[in-house]
């Protein structure tokens, strides 16, 4: 079981590094502020969780970790987690364009209180004074879990308006926001109050880490393309850059495809509009990419949109 735990630690850590590199690469392309917050969230969440779990593993298996080292790591991990959560919520607020005036201050107060209690208990173990009641810590965890679900519900509700891909992306984000903290909450409750064996806890925790970073690695570019695309324009009211059209020898059919791409339609919607197959639409888009040497729809829209 110990060797399996080490394997999951390595896999989760490496997947986290890969997700961080991927996130930075996507941000470099799109340069949107919500992406910057999202990238910093990934970095801080990875740093905080890795610090906590690695120190916990070393403390459980070796005598290298002193009480003060464990205390400092606990407080550091709590601070990193707070910062990561705040950046994630800041990114969400930009995406859904809602200030969350009621939820945000209460959520911030709850997270701050939880971190203060955790830090107090960590210092208590090092110095020797009585820790805060476990019921207080459990209560704060339950309230915080409720706020996570509230934020997930707000994001899900925002996913009922706007273009189809944006709606899908927001609903997916709401699942991520609600599911990840739920799994963490269940694991910590099981470990602290239901005597879940340590190695089982470690394996499950890093399995969650691995899957989280795998999702981020796999979908962050598609996510960025959806939310960084220009606002949809009614077809027929769009002026394309004629200089760019002439420079790249764009045909009349390719021009029609470009106009609908800039408007924000999917391949299927473009095919329905032009009465051609999705395969033909993809061929046209591929040829346009080859002519212009762009890599995605956002770059294509920026190139041909009349300024």
N, C-alpha and C positions, 0 to 999 in steps of 0.2 A: 504493500500500500504506500510506503514511503517513496519508493521509486516512481510509482504512478503519480504521486503528488509532485515530485521534482519535474517529471515530464510535463505536467500541466502548467507548472510555474514557468518553465522555459517556453512552452508554446504560447501561453498567454502574454508573456513579456515580449516575445518576438513579434507576435501579431499586433501588439500595441505600438511597437516601434514602426512597423510597416504602415499602420493606420496614421501615425503622426506624419511620416514622410509623405504619404499620399495626400493627406489633408493640406500640408504646406504647398504641395505641387498644385493642387486644385485652387487654393487661394491665390497663388502666384498668377494663375491664368485669369481668374474672375475679379479679384481685388474688391469684393463686396465686404461691407463692414460686418454683416451678420456672419459671414464665413470666417472672418478674423476671430470673432468671439468663439465660434464653434471650434476652430483649430486650437485656440488656447484652452478651451474646455477639455479637449482630447488630451492635450499635453499634461495639464494639471491633474485630471482624473487618473491618467496612467501613472504619473509620478506619485500621487497620494496612495492609490491602491497598491502599487508595487512596493512602496516603502513599508506600508502597514503589513502586507502579507509576507514579505521577505524577512522583516524584523521578527514577526511572529514565528515564522518557521525556524529561524536561527535560535530564537529564545527557547523554543520547544525542544530543539534537538542538540543544542550546544550550550556551553557556558560562556560564550563570547559576549553576550548581551547583558550589560549591567542594568540595574533598575533605572538609573538616570538616562541611559541610552534609550531604554524602552519608553520612558516618560517623554523624552524629547521627540522621539519618532511618532508617538501617539499625538502629541500636540501639533507637530508639523503636518502629519497626515490630515488632521482635522482642519487645519488652516487651508491646506491645499484643496481639500474637498469643498470647503465653503466657497473659496474663490472659483473653483470649477463650476459649482452649481450656479453661482451668480452669473457667470459668463454664459452658461447654457440658457438660463432664463432671459438674459439680455438679448441673446441671439433669437430666441423665440419671440420676444416682444417686437423685434424688428421685422420678423417674418410675417406675423399676423397683424401688425400695426395696431396693437391694443396695449394700453399702458398697464392694465391689470392693477388698478389703483387699490383695490381691496385686498387681493390675494398677495401681492408683492410685499407690502410692509409686514403683514402677519407671517408670511413665509420667512422673510429675512429675520424677524425676531425669533421665530422658532428654531431656525438653524443656528443662530448665534447662541441661544440658550443651551441647545444641545451640545455645541462645541465647548461652551464654558463648563458644563457638567462633566463632559468627557475629560477635559483638561484638568479639572479639579480632582477627579478620581485618579488620573495618572500621577499627579503630584502627590496625592494622598498615599499611593502605593510606594512612592520613593521616600517620602518624609515620615509617614507613619500615622497621619491623622485619619479620622473616620471618613469613609467615602460618602458621597451623596446616596440617598436611598435608591435602591434598584427600581422601585416603583416610579420614582421621578424620571429616571432615565428611560424606562419603558414607556411612560406616558408621553414624553417628548418624541420618542421614536414613532409612536402611533400617530400623534398629531402631524409630524413631518410627513409620514406616509400619506395621510389624508390630503395634505397640501400638494404633494406630487400628483395624486389622482385628480385634484381640482385643476391643476395646470394642464394635465393631459386632457381633461374634459374641455377646457377652454380652447386648446389647440384643435381637438376633434371638431368642436362646434365651428371653428373658423374654416374647417375643411368642407363646409357645405356651400361655399360661394367661390366664385372665380373660375378660371379655366380648368378643364378636366384634370390635366396632369398636376396642377397645383393642389386641387382637392385631394387627389390620391396621395401626393407627397405629404400633405399636412396630416392626413389620417394615419399614414405610416409613422410620422413623427410622434403623433399622440400615443401610439402603441409603444414606441421606444421610450418616451418620457414616463409612461405609466408602468411598463413591464420591468425595465431595468431596476428601478428602486424597489419594486415589489419583490423581485427575486432576492435582492440584497437583504431586504427587511425579513423575509421568511427565513433565509439562511442564518442571519444573526440571532433571530429569536430561537430557532432550532438549536443553534450552538450554545447560546447562553442559558436558555430556560428548559430545553428538552434534551439536553445532554447528547447532542449530535457529536459523534467521535471527531476528534480534531482533523485527522487526515481526510475523512469524508467531507468535512466542511471545507478544507483547503482545496480539494479536487473540484467540488461543486462551485466554489467561489471563482476559481481560475477558469473553469469551463464557461461560466457567465462572462468573465473578462474576455476570453478568447472569442466567443460568439459576438459580443458587443463590438469589439474592434474589427472583426471580420465583416460585420454589417456596415460599419463606417467605411472601411476600405473599399467594399464592393459598391456602395451606393452614393458616396459623397459627391462624385462628379456628376452623376445624373441629377442628384438633388440640387447641385449648384446650377446646372443648366436650366432646370425648371424655374428656379427663383431668381436667376440673374437675367433671364430673357426679357427683352423689351416688353412693355405693356401692349396688349393686343390693340390693333387698330382695325377699324371697319374696312373690309376689302373694298377697293375702289377709291378709297381716300388716301392711299399710300403712294408717296412719291419716292421712287428709287433713284439712286445716284447714276445718272446716265453716263457719266465719265467712267465709272467703274464697270458698267455694263459693256461699254465699247472696248475698254482696255482688255477685258478678259474674254471678249468675243462670245458673249452670252446670247444663246438663241432665244427666239420668242417663247418657246415652251419652257425653257429653263428660267426665263424671266418670270413667267407665271408661277412656277414652283417657288422661286425665291420670294416673290411677293407673299405667297401663302405661308412660307416658313417664317418670314418676318412678322406676319400677322399673328403667328403663334399656333398654327394648326399642326396636328399630328400627321404622320404619313398617311394613315387611313382617311383622315378628314380631307387631306389634299387630294388623294385619289378619288374620293367621292365628289369633290368639287370640280375636278378636271375630267372625270369619267375615265380614269385610267386605273390600273392595278397598283397595289401597294409595292409590288416588285418593280414596276416601272418608275414609281416615285423614287424608290431607293436608288435605282440606276441613275436617274436624273441628278439626285443629290450627290451621289458619288462622283459623277462627271463634273459637277460644279465645284466640289471640293478639290478635285484634281486640277482644274483650271486655275482656281484662286489660291490653292495651297492653304486653305483654312482647315481647322480640325473639328469644329463643332458649330451648332446653329447660332450660338451667341456671337461668335466671331463673324459668321456669315452675315448676320443681321447688322452688326456694326459696320461691316464693309460696304453694304449696299443701301443702307438707310440714308435717305437724303438729309443732310444736316442744315 
